[in-house]
Amino acid sequence: MSSYSIRLDWRRTTPDFDYKTFNRGHLWHLAGGHQTVPGSSAPEYSGDPEMSNPEEALLASLSSCHMLTFLAIAALKKLVVDSYEDEPLAELGKNEKGRTMVSHLTLRPKVTFGGATPDPEVVLELHRKAKENCFIGNSLLTPVALEPRF
């Protein structure tokens, strides 16, 4: 099986280390260090609203995985995809222990096909297979809802 790694860097930039004021900004080094993404906590957790946060990164990973799986299945079925858009949503809630978690994940993909557009039932089946085979989705405790847009 494959394995993957990133590097994450954080440094204190405040004179103190107080919960209310310590900096949440950090760097994600991806693609073997060739890509650097500034990250922070979400704004409601004292983070920088201009930086990506872990909740968005989880959602982006899930959406990207589903899309790539969908595209692979469509290509194997000789269906031509011209564009794929998604407007996914992640919502926080509480688990059975009362701890905060990502409690709802919803993918809302819209696919445009080149040539003949398959019937909606065919597209739904492609999404079902993509959901079933997405590595990231298969790794999550939270169920993933799928709401294709036509």
C-alpha positions as CSV (number, residue, x, y, z in Angstrom):
1,M,0.0,0.0,0.0
2,S,1.0,3.6,-0.4
3,S,2.0,6.0,2.3
4,Y,1.9,9.8,2.4
5,S,3.5,12.5,4.5
6,I,3.5,16.2,4.9
7,R,5.4,18.7,7.1
8,L,3.7,21.1,9.4
9,D,5.5,24.0,11.0
10,W,4.3,26.3,13.8
11,R,6.4,28.8,15.8
12,R,5.3,31.0,18.7
13,T,5.2,34.7,17.6
14,T,3.7,36.2,20.7
15,P,5.6,37.2,23.8
16,D,3.4,35.1,26.0
17,F,1.7,31.7,25.4
18,D,-1.8,32.4,26.6
19,Y,-4.8,30.5,25.2
20,K,-6.6,33.6,24.1
21,T,-3.6,35.2,22.3
22,F,-1.2,32.6,21.0
23,N,-0.9,32.6,17.2
24,R,-2.8,29.9,15.4
25,G,-1.0,30.4,12.1
26,H,1.1,27.6,10.7
27,L,2.3,26.1,7.4
28,W,1.4,22.9,5.6
29,H,4.2,21.8,3.4
30,L,2.7,19.5,0.7
31,A,3.9,17.8,-2.5
32,G,7.3,17.0,-1.1
33,G,7.7,20.6,0.1
34,H,7.0,22.1,-3.3
35,Q,3.7,23.6,-2.1
36,T,3.2,25.6,1.1
37,V,-0.3,26.4,2.4
38,P,-0.8,28.8,5.3
39,G,-3.2,27.3,7.8
40,S,-4.9,28.5,11.0
41,S,-7.7,27.5,13.2
42,A,-11.2,28.5,12.1
43,P,-12.1,32.1,12.9
44,E,-14.5,31.0,15.6
45,Y,-11.5,29.4,17.4
46,S,-9.3,32.5,17.3
47,G,-8.0,31.7,13.8
48,D,-7.1,33.9,10.9
49,P,-10.1,34.0,8.5
50,E,-7.7,34.6,5.5
51,M,-6.0,31.2,6.0
52,S,-7.3,27.7,5.4
53,N,-8.4,25.7,8.5
54,P,-8.4,22.0,9.3
55,E,-12.1,21.7,8.8
56,E,-11.8,23.2,5.2
57,A,-8.8,21.0,4.5
58,L,-10.8,17.9,5.5
59,L,-13.7,19.0,3.3
60,A,-11.3,19.8,0.4
61,S,-9.7,16.3,0.7
62,L,-13.0,14.5,0.7
63,S,-14.4,16.6,-2.2
64,S,-11.2,16.1,-4.2
65,C,-11.1,12.3,-3.5
66,H,-14.7,11.9,-4.6
67,M,-14.1,13.9,-7.8
68,L,-11.0,12.0,-8.8
69,T,-12.7,8.7,-8.1
70,F,-15.7,9.9,-10.1
71,L,-13.5,11.0,-13.0
72,A,-11.7,7.7,-13.1
73,I,-14.9,5.7,-13.2
74,A,-16.4,7.9,-15.9
75,A,-13.2,7.6,-18.0
76,L,-13.3,3.8,-17.6
77,K,-16.9,3.8,-18.8
78,K,-15.9,6.0,-21.8
79,L,-17.9,8.9,-20.7
80,V,-16.4,12.3,-21.4
81,V,-16.5,14.8,-18.5
82,D,-15.9,18.5,-19.5
83,S,-16.2,20.0,-16.0
84,Y,-16.8,19.1,-12.4
85,E,-17.7,21.5,-9.7
86,D,-18.5,20.9,-6.1
87,E,-19.8,23.2,-3.3
88,P,-19.4,20.8,-0.3
89,L,-20.4,21.6,3.2
90,A,-19.0,20.5,6.6
91,E,-20.9,21.2,9.8
92,L,-19.6,20.9,13.4
93,G,-21.7,19.2,16.0
94,K,-21.2,16.9,19.1
95,N,-20.5,13.2,19.2
96,E,-22.1,10.8,21.7
97,K,-19.4,11.8,24.3
98,G,-20.3,15.5,23.9
99,R,-17.1,16.3,22.1
100,T,-17.0,18.6,19.0
101,M,-16.6,16.8,15.7
102,V,-17.3,17.3,12.1
103,S,-20.8,15.8,12.3
104,H,-22.2,16.4,8.8
105,L,-20.4,16.2,5.5
106,T,-22.3,16.9,2.3
107,L,-20.9,16.8,-1.3
108,R,-22.9,18.8,-3.9
109,P,-21.2,18.0,-7.2
110,K,-22.3,19.3,-10.6
111,V,-20.9,17.5,-13.6
112,T,-20.9,18.6,-17.2
113,F,-20.4,16.0,-19.8
114,G,-19.0,16.4,-23.4
115,G,-21.1,14.8,-26.1
116,A,-24.2,12.9,-25.0
117,T,-25.1,13.6,-21.4
118,P,-25.9,10.3,-19.6
119,D,-29.3,9.8,-17.9
120,P,-29.5,11.1,-14.4
121,E,-29.7,7.5,-13.1
122,V,-26.3,6.8,-14.7
123,V,-24.8,9.9,-13.1
124,L,-26.2,8.9,-9.7
125,E,-24.7,5.5,-10.1
126,L,-21.3,7.0,-11.0
127,H,-21.5,9.1,-7.8
128,R,-22.6,6.1,-5.7
129,K,-19.6,4.1,-7.0
130,A,-17.3,7.1,-6.4
131,K,-18.6,7.5,-2.8
132,E,-18.1,3.8,-2.2
133,N,-14.5,3.8,-3.5
134,C,-13.2,7.2,-2.2
135,F,-10.2,6.5,0.1
136,I,-10.9,9.6,2.2
137,G,-14.6,9.0,2.6
138,N,-13.9,5.4,3.6
139,S,-11.6,6.7,6.4
140,L,-14.1,8.9,8.1
141,L,-16.4,8.2,11.0
142,T,-19.0,10.8,9.8
143,P,-21.3,9.6,7.0
144,V,-21.0,11.5,3.8
145,A,-24.2,12.8,2.2
146,L,-24.3,13.2,-1.5
147,E,-26.6,15.7,-3.2
148,P,-25.7,15.8,-7.0
149,R,-26.8,19.0,-8.8
150,F,-28.2,18.7,-12.3
